[in-house]
């Protein structure tokens, strides 16, 4: 008489358990790494932008919307930074007082001359420009024979990033952060899963 012991069912159950743990850990680690990376990219990207554009960090943050990664599968994960394509009001770059300027009844020569600093370290004169409070404060300049006033603005943040080749830098910041963060996240989760796995009871063989 011989006794045969079949362990394949137990091995199958253990393999399934390990695969489920591994997949779940990969998704969780990737999601956490992506979200950490996009936050870091916006933070460091803001510093890079300010080297080229004299814009406050709060103004840059308002123009870069962070969309976190969500989802339960690797294919569904997607995080992004949406950069505003709207022109930036010149008011953000005015040097000195930004209070509205009264033009009526004031001789042209006596009107306050506006200066702006669009690029760090470089101040420019805005000839014929003035600040007026219409719904919200803006910098205007009369143009044309009809002396029609138009708002002064600079290129959008999105165009600035593209034209000044900041896109590659932002991609590099993200990738560097993601690689390091993913490695940390997956190591921590696999260690945690390993502890959980070692404590999981094996499925009993049928009698």
Buried (B, 14 or more C-beta within 10 A) or exposed (E): EEEEEEEEEEEEEBEEBEEEBBEEBBBBBBBBBBBBBBBBBBEBBBEBBBEBBBBEEEBBEEBBEBEEBEEEEEEEBEBEBEBBEEBBBBBBBBEEEEEEBEBEEEEEEEBBEBBBEBBEEEEEEBEBBBBBEEEEBBBBBEEEEEEEBEBBBBBBBBBBBEEBEBBEBBEEBBEBBBEBBBEBBBEEBBEEBEEEEEEEEEEEEEE
